[in-house]
Amino acid sequence: MAPANSLSAWSDLQAHHESVGKTIVLKDAFKSDPKRFDKFTRKVTLPADISSGSNGTDIIFDFSKNLITEETLDKLVKLAEEAGVEKKRDAMFAGEKINFTEGRAVYHPALRNVTNQPMKVDGVDVMNTKGGVNEVLEHMRVFSEQVRSGEWKGYTGKKLTTIINIGIGGSDLGPVMVTEALKHYGAKDLTLHFVSNIDGTHIAEALADSDPETTLFLIASKTFTTAETTTNANTAKTWFLEKTGGKGDIAKHFVALSTNESEVTKFGIDPANMFGFESWVGGRYSVWSAIGLSVVLYVGFDNFHKFLAGAHAMDQHFQKAPLKENIPVIGGLLSVWYSNFYGAQTHLVAPFDQYLHRFPAYLQQLSMESNGKTITSDGTPAKYTTGPVVFGEPCTNAQHSFFQLVHQGTKLIPSDFILAAKSHNPVSNNLHQKMLASNYLAQAEALMVGKTAEEVRAEGNVPEELVPHKVFMGNRPTTSILVGGLIGPAELGALIVYYEHLTFTEGAVWDINSFDQWGVELGKVLAKKILKEIDEEGAGSGHDSSTGGLLGAFKAYGGF
Ligand SMILES: O=P(O)(O)OC[C@H]1O[C@@H](O)[C@@H](O)[C@@H](O)[C@@H]1O
């Protein structure tokens, strides 16, 4: 594929940005077009049998408060066409090796292919082959039901009531985020811990809280070679064997979620207690795979299945909807519009939902590990900016911390606001929910309409020298996502997949490989070398004076 800036739609968008984009005033656009909301709002509906509402759940994506006209959207769609977004999407769903730097298919949609469409990689039916998607799912169902019912017992015959998932990156962020988001559906008698950091505090605190007789460890690692995970897992194993005086049965208390059977076996886990998946599942796309076992244990298999089904519904929308109606495509194109034509460097995602408090952290890996790349498909550096810095926190909290900058700072921060119409906790007769919703609506409105100097003065009693400080420029774009009911498993699945395919669309336009992650390697290699040097005499070798100086100081102060 060609670099994005060589496409004719790109130059066309540049000219369009100069003539229209730069001058569009959103509040005026709404005044002059009463149909603007309808024109730029798109909807998916999740069917009743999977959704949390008895009539199905609509999820509304309101793109109307973005800096676009109908012409802009047409031109962005043209860019997607010229960049081959549809062709690339179809190649992904056909199991082609679109992860061209690793020679792998990108096939996580198969994990949520609950309608059992034929899906093949290298001619192999990944759904029904031995060890394939359906078999692993069945293993997850059986195992989770055994653990949840107490039929699966620890070495002293007790029910397992503490689950410690040890994993990092994609083997942690998905399970953490989803179990938090679906806490309402979680088993109340289960305590979950997620240990990811190599900082010994993380595993120590989880172990201090746990009883070896009733603890189940899930060692979650696609490669089973990640230093943090293998070190934490070994520490957990030592703790378990010490605490049980060597009587503890590893087979009853440790399972592996991985693609690497030989390393799993070396660690001492019976392959019968391994839940596998394939190399075509990228770490940041793995919550749908065996890596999601903690989710299944916590919310039960039926809910996990709905989670997959909601994701599948969004996959189908992405596959079938024409580009101009295609919700993740529009989201991705807007990101390109702001990044490449307005110079935006960031993207804020603010869920107005406490259960979604880890959603922005999850999206950081999804987006920034996928599209934090410079090199395009022909091996040359992109001459345009690529993946934005994604950040966020739940609202209303974020409003009381960094929203100052979003409203009055010098940077353009395209923002997504997410709200569910219904709360799982309608306390105080829904007062909280109504206040939450009023903030969700008010923030997007305030960011758009702003406040002029005249309006500030009209409020009266404002000293003239304070007027400029109280002005809000407005015209700051937001996308409002409204879940027309509760956020249950299916709704959550669909929301995640919206962002997955938004990220796909961005990468497809930018002509980068969204599916490798070479950028995480260099630090790992250097850390290995330095780890050795900590145990050797001196302050290491071949380092710059800062690294060497700090290494020496660390050893001296730490007594190493
Ligand atoms: O699941 P494992 O193999 O332990 O990897 C955990 C994480 O490691 C990081 O360095 C990246 O490669 C991530 O994409 C990955 O999710």
The ligand as a MOL file (V3000), in Angstrom:
LIG
                    3D

  0  0  0     0  0            999 V3000
M  V30 BEGIN CTAB
M  V30 COUNTS 16 16 0 0 0
M  V30 BEGIN ATOM
M  V30 1 O 1.5690 -12.7030 27.3340 0
M  V30 2 P 3.0260 -12.4750 27.3190 0
M  V30 3 O 3.7310 -13.2920 26.2820 0
M  V30 4 O 3.6090 -12.7180 28.6920 0
M  V30 5 O 3.2960 -10.9850 26.9400 0
M  V30 6 C 2.8560 -9.9120 27.7330 0
M  V30 7 C 3.0620 -8.5900 27.0440 0
M  V30 8 O 4.4300 -8.4140 26.8190 0
M  V30 9 C 4.7640 -7.1750 26.2080 0
M  V30 10 O 6.1380 -7.0050 26.1680 0
M  V30 11 C 4.1350 -7.0470 24.8600 0
M  V30 12 O 4.6800 -8.0010 23.9950 0
M  V30 13 C 2.6460 -7.2270 25.0000 0
M  V30 14 O 2.0540 -7.2260 23.7440 0
M  V30 15 C 2.2990 -8.4900 25.7240 0
M  V30 16 O 0.9110 -8.5060 25.9520 0
M  V30 END ATOM
M  V30 BEGIN BOND
M  V30 1 2 1 2
M  V30 2 1 2 3
M  V30 3 1 2 4
M  V30 4 1 2 5
M  V30 5 1 5 6
M  V30 6 1 6 7
M  V30 7 1 7 8
M  V30 8 1 7 15
M  V30 9 1 8 9
M  V30 10 1 9 10
M  V30 11 1 9 11
M  V30 12 1 11 12
M  V30 13 1 11 13
M  V30 14 1 13 14
M  V30 15 1 13 15
M  V30 16 1 15 16
M  V30 END BOND
M  V30 END CTAB
M  END
